[in-house]
Amino acid sequence: MAARLADWAAHEPEGAALSVALKPPSERTALADQAQVEAWVRGWRSLGLPVGATVDWETRSWKRIGQQEVPVRLRLDGPGAVAAFGGGVPRRDWTLLVERVAHLRENLGASPELDAAVRRHRTQLVGWDDHAFRQVVEVTRWLVATSVRGLRPRQVPVRGVDTKWFASHRSIVTDLHAAATGSRDLGLVEADRLMRLRILDPALAIGGLRDLAVPAAELATASMRPCLVFVFENLESVLAMPDWPRAVALHGSGYAVDAVAGLPWVADSRVIYWGDLDSHGFAILNRLRAHVPHATTTLMDEDTLLAHRDLWVQEPAPTRAELPTLTAMERRALDCLRAEGDVRLEQERIPWSTALAGLEDAAH
C-alpha cells in the first residue's frame, strides 16, 4: 500500500482506485462456526466507511442455511479513500506525502523526474520531521540557484549542513537537483578517495613508508613496480599481512574495488583477490575482473567453504546479479553457498594460519 500511495502522490492517474476481494466464507465454514461468520458480516454492515469507500454485497443461496447476503469486495475510489480506510500510519503518511510533494513542486517545479524522485525516496519523505525535510529542499534550491564549482560540501552556507550531512543526503539531493535542472552534477568538489596500501617488501617502501592511505590519483603515480598485488575485501586482512618479497597488499573497499584498475603498475603485476565467500564477495570479484581481467583468487572455492561449515553465517541480502567473469571453480562455490541457503563465510573467520597457507599456495 505504501508504494501505491507514493505512486499516486507523485502522479495520480485518472480513475486511481483499489479493489480488495473480501473472500466471504463458504456454507461449510458458516455451518462450522455460524456465530463467528454472523459477527464478521455484522462487522462489515456496521463499519463506518470514509468518503470514496464502498462495499459490494451478494446474495448466496445455501442449501442448509438459505439465502444470505455477504460482503464480497471493498472498493476504494482514489488514494484519499485508500489512506483514510487504512487509518493510522497510512493516513498520516498519505497526508504528509501530499503536503510535501506540493511543497517540492512549488519550489523545484513539477516534472516526471520529480515524480520519480518522490517514488524513489518516499520512505525518507515521510520519515523526516519538518525541519529535516525543509532543510533538504533549502539545500537543493540553493544548489539550483548558485554556482558551487570548486566548493566543498562544508562550505554550503545552510545552517546545519556539513560533510556528514551530505554523505547521508546526497542521493535525494542529487535526484531533486536533476529534476529541477536536468543535471546530476551538483558541482561540489568531492573528497579524494583514499586507498589503503601496505607495502610488504621494505625494498619497495615509498620514502621509507610502508603503510599508507593515499588518494587514488597520487598512488597511481607511485614509481614502485611490485610483481605481486594482493587485493583484499577487508582491511584487517591487509593489516595482518607479513613481509613478502616484491609484493604489496591493497584494501579493495568492497564495491570500490574498481579503483585498483586506475593504478598503472597493477596492469604489469600478478593480482590475487581474496574476498568474503558470499554472493557479494563474488560480485565484487566480478567488478574487479571487468577492469583487471587477469586477477585470480584464493580461498574462494567450494573446498574452503565446506571445510569451515561451523563458521558460516546467514547472508542478510544476497545478490542475484549475473557474474559473467567467474571461473568454473568460483561458480561452483557460488552455487554451493546459494544451495546451502545463502550462507556466507566471512574472510576474518578463516583461521589466519589457513589463510596464509592459501595465499602462499596462490602466490607460488
N, C-alpha and C positions, 0 to 999 in steps of 0.2 A: 504494500500500500504506500509506503514512504516514497518508493521510486516513482510510482504512478502520480502521486501528488506533486512531486518535484517536476515531472514532465509537464503536468498541467499548469503549474505555477509559472514555468518558463514560457510555455506556449500552449494555451488551452485550445484544443481543436474543437471545431463546431460539433455539437452533439456529444461532448465528452460525458461518458456515463459508465457506471459499473453495475453489472448484474451478477447476483450471487444465488446459486441454486441452494435451497434450504434442505433438500433431501428429506422429505417427510417420511414418517415411519410406515412400514407395511402393516397389513392387517394382522399378520402373525406377531409383529412386535407390539401392536396395540393390545392384542389378547394377552400377551405375556405380562405386560405392566400397564394396564389401562390408566391407572391414576397418573403415572408419570407422563404418558402421552397426552392426556387431557390437560395437565398442567403446562406442558410445552405449547399446546395450541392456545390456551388461555393467555399465556405469556405474550405470544405474538399479537393476539387481539387487543391486549391492553397496553402494548408498547407505544409510548409516545414518540412518534417519528418526526424528525426535523423536516423542514421545508425541502421538497425535492426528493423525499424518500417515500416509496410505496411498496406494498406487499401484494403479490398476486396470490389469489386463493383458487383452489379447485375442489370440486366435489368428487369424492371417491365412493363408489358403490361396493361395499364389502358384504360378502355373503352372510357372515355371522353377526356383524355389528350394524349393518345398514349403511345408509348414506352419511358420510362425514365430510365436512368442509375443512380442508387443511391448507396451511400456507406452503407454497411451493417455490417462490422466488422473491428475493429482495431486489428492488431496483433503486439505484441512487443516481439521480439526474444531475450530474455535474460535480466538480471537485468539492464545492462547498458542502453539498449533501454528504459526500463520502467522508469528509473530515468531521462534520457535525455528528454523523452517526457513529463514527469511531470514538468520538469523545476524547477526553483526557489528552494524552500526548499527541495523537494525530490531529486533533482540532487545534491544539496550541501551536504545533509545528506549521500547520497549514496557514493559520492566521499570520504567524510571524514571517513565513516564507513569502507570502503575498506582499506584505509590507516591505520586505527587504528587496524583493525583485523590483517593485515600483521605485524604490529609492535608487537602486542601481541604474535603472533605465533613465531616471531623471538626471543622474549625474554623469553617466557614461554613454547614454544613447541606447535605444533599442536596436537589437540586431540578432540574427541567428547565432552568431558567435557568442553573444552574451547569454542566450538561451542555453547553449551547450555548456558554458561555464557554470551556469546555475545547476544544471543536471549533474555535472561532474563534482561539484563541491556542495551539494545540498546538505550533507551532514554538518559541515563547518558552518554553513549559513544559518542553520537553526540552532547550532550548539553554542555559538558565541553570545556573550552578553552585548548590550547595545554599544558599549564603549569599544569593544574589540572589533565589532562589525564596522562601525563608523571610522575606526582607525584605518582599516583595510581600504575603505572607499576613499578616505582622505589621502592616503599614500598613493593610491592608483591615480587619482585626479592630479596630484602634484607631479607625478612622473609623466602623465599625458601632456601636461601644460608646460613642463620645464625641461630644458636640455640638461642632462646629468652626465654627459660624456666626460669621463675622467674622474668622476666622483666614486667614492666607496660607499657601501650601504650605511655606515655610521655617520656619514656626512649629510644624509637626508634630513632636512630641518623640520621633522614632525616629532612632537614630544612622545617619548616612549619607544621610538624606533631605533634599533641598533642592529649590529651584525647578526645577533642571535634571533632577533625578530624576523629579519629577512630570511634566515635559514629555515624557519618554520612556516613562513607565509609566502615564500617565493612562488610556489606553484599557482596559488589562486591569484596573486597579484599579476603574475605573468599572463595568465589566461584573461583576466579582466583588462589588462593593458592591451592585449592583442585584439580583444573585442572592440575596444574603443579606437584603436589606431591601425589595426591590421598588421602590427609588428610585435613579435615576441621578444625583441631585443629591448631590454629596459635601459640600456646604455650605461649601467653601473659597472665599475671595474671589479672583476672577481678576484678573490684571493688566489694567489698562486697555489696550485695543487702541489703538496709536498709528497715526496716519495721517500720511504724509509729504506735505507740501504745499509747492509753490513758487509764490509769488505773482509773476506775470510782469509785472505793472503796478505800478510804485512807488506810484501813487496809491491802490492797494488795500492797501498794507502795513499790518500789524497792529502798532501801536506801533513802527513803523519796521522790523519784522521781516518778511522775505520768504521765508526757508527754514525751515520748521517741521516738527517731529514732535510731534503733539498728540493727546491722547486723543479718540476719535471724538465722545464726548458733549460735550466742550468745543468742538471745532471746529464742531459743529452750532449753537452759539450765536454764532458769529462774525457781526459786523454787516456784513461786506463783501457786495457784490452784484455778482459778476462776470457779464459777458454770455456768456463762453465758458469752458467747463471741459474741459480735456484730461485724459483718464484713460489712463494707460499701464500696460502689464503689468510693465514692467521699470524699476527705479529709475534706471538710468543715463540712460535717455531723458528722464526728468523733470529730472534734474540738468543735462542739456545744453541745455535749452530757453532761447532768448534772451528778451529783454523782448518783451512782447506786450500791446497795449492791451486793457484790460478783461478780461484772461484770467488763469487760474490753471492749474497742472498738478498732478494728483494721482497718487500711486502706487497702483495698484489692488491690489497684493499678491496677484496670482493669483486663486484662488477666494474670497478675502476681499473681492472687489470689491463685493459687495452692501452693504458698509458705506458706500459712496458714496451709496446711496439714503437713508441716515439724515441727510444734510446738507440741511436745508430749502432752502438757496439753490441747490442743484443743480436742483431742480424748475423754477426760473424761468430757467435758463441753457441755452444750447446745449451739448450734451455730445458730444464727439468721442472715440471709443475707438480705441486702436491697440495691438494685441497681436501676439504671435508668429503667423506664418502656419503653424499646425499645428492638429490636431484639438482640443487643449486650449485654444488661443487662442480658437477659435470657441465652445467650451463655456463659457469664462469670459465671452465676449461675450453668450452666451445667458443666462447668470446675471445679468449686469448689466441686460439688457433686461427681465428679469422684474420688475425694480424700477424701472428708468429706461427706459420704453419708447421715449422719444424719442431715445435715444442713436444716433448714426450712427458710421460707421467711416471710416478712411482706411488705405491701404496694406495692405488685407486683401482683395485682389481677385486674379483669375486673371492679369491682365496683370503685376502686381507679382511674383507667384510665378514666372511663366515668364521674366521679364526677369532674374532672379537665380538661374538654374538652377545656376551654378557655386558658389553659396553654400549650396546645400541640404545638410542632414544628415539622417540617419535619425531618425525619432521613435521612441524606445525602447518606449513603452507607449501607443499611441494609444487614444483613447476612441471607442466606437461609440454613445454616448448619442444619443437623439433631441434635436434642437436646433430647436424649432419657431419661434423668433423670428428666424432668419436671413432676410435678404433673398435674392432670386433671385441677385444678384451674389455674395453671400457663399457661398451654397450651391454655386455653380459652382466657386468657389475651393476649397471643402472637398472637393468631388467630384474635382477635379483632383489635389489633393495625395494623396488616397487612391488614385486611379488610377495615380499615379506610384510607388506602393509605400510609402505612409505616410511621405512626406518632410516636412521642416519647414524653414521659413525663419525663423530667429530674428531678432527685432527688431533686435538690435545689429549684425547682419551687413549690413543695408542701409546703404549709404554715407550719411553724415549730410546731405550736400547733397541727395540724392534724397529722404530722409525729410522734410527741412524743406520742400522744394517740395511734397511731398504734403500736409503739414499746412497749408501756406498755401492750396493749392487747396481743401481741405476747409473751411477757415475762411471762404473768400470765395465 
